[in-house]
Amino acid sequence: MTSDAIARIRRFNRIVTAEVGALDTSFLGRGRPLGSARVLNAIGHGQSDVTAIRERLNLDSGLMSRLLRALEEEGLIETVPHPEDARRRVARLTPAGAAEFAAYEDLSNTQAGGFLDRHARPDELLAAMDLVASALGRHRIALEEMDPRDPVARACLEAYYAELAVRFEGGFDVKLSRDPDAADMIRPRGAFLVALSEELAVGCVGVKGQGGAVAEVKRLWVSPAARGIGLAHKLMAGAEEAARSLGVEVLRLDTNKALPEAQKLYRSTGWTEIPRFNDDPYPDTFFEKRL
């Protein structure tokens, strides 16, 4: 890496740190530093297990204890033993804490809106932010199994269809493809995985099954902002793991010549090209993998 690239990254770090108020002793003017605000935010968004919060925020146990103690002394949270494991503790907001959480949410939303309002090309700014967030938070991206009819899953699928419509020579109409029924991608037949980066969906993949030994991988998609960080490999590994748990012995998939990166992925991860196995009008290359 060149010295110029390093200097630009460090400039970026300094500007972001200053703009978001990471070093302020009174983050967003509420009288406490960012660390305390982040713990309060995690609890307000449904995180309760103290250990899970500490790991999510990458805090050492000593600092986490101090932050929790300070919030308790302010009357914003209370911690109690975990109902299933007395060695663990859970935290919850008090009414005062809920009010403070709401105040932070309003201020944070206003701050975020201000970043966009000050830029002449807000969509480009958002795209750049998504790219940086995906790159820096790659280790925090988690796969979650969900119903493919869930709005989050549907948004991924719609983005996938829209991209195919642009990349395929003759466009793409999902009504003309062999679009799998949702029930075929829900247990006990199949599964549908969504990749979440801080609650933002950045990828998906489905396992379409009928309860037998053979199933298909369908709808592999990665957001443009999350490409180049190994997420497609992670999604495919997740699909294979889900298939094994369903008792699947052979996986198949199809793809189109307009997606050379997909073919490269399959060939490099143990998939073998096979003859056509369906009458879908869009694919022209077919693969199989024995688990």
Sequence and secondary structure as in RCSB ss.txt:
>XXXX:A:sequence
MTSDAIARIRRFNRIVTAEVGALDTSFLGRGRPLGSARVLNAIGHGQSDVTAIRERLNLDSGLMSRLLRALEEEG
LIETVPHPEDARRRVARLTPAGAAEFAAYEDLSNTQAGGFLDRHARPDELLAAMDLVASALGRHRIALEEMDPRD
PVARACLEAYYAELAVRFEGGFDVKLSRDPDAADMIRPRGAFLVALSEELAVGCVGVKGQGGAVAEVKRLWVSPA
ARGIGLAHKLMAGAEEAARSLGVEVLRLDTNKALPEAQKLYRSTGWTEIPRFNDDPYPDTFFEKRL
>XXXX:A:secstr
  HHHHHHHHHHHHHHHHHHTTT SSGGGSSS HHHHHHHHHHHTT  BHHHHHHHHT  HHHHHHHHHHHHHTT
SEEEEEETTEEEEEEEEE HHHHHHHHHHHHHHHHHHHHHHHT S HHHHHHHHHHHHHHHTGGG EEEE  TTS
HHHHHHHHHHHHHHHHHSTT   GGGS    GGGGSTTT EEEEEEETTEEEEEEEEEE SSSEEEEEEEEE GG
GTTSSHHHHHHHHHHHHHHHTT  EEEEEE TT HHHHHHHHHTT EEE   S  SS  EEEEEE 
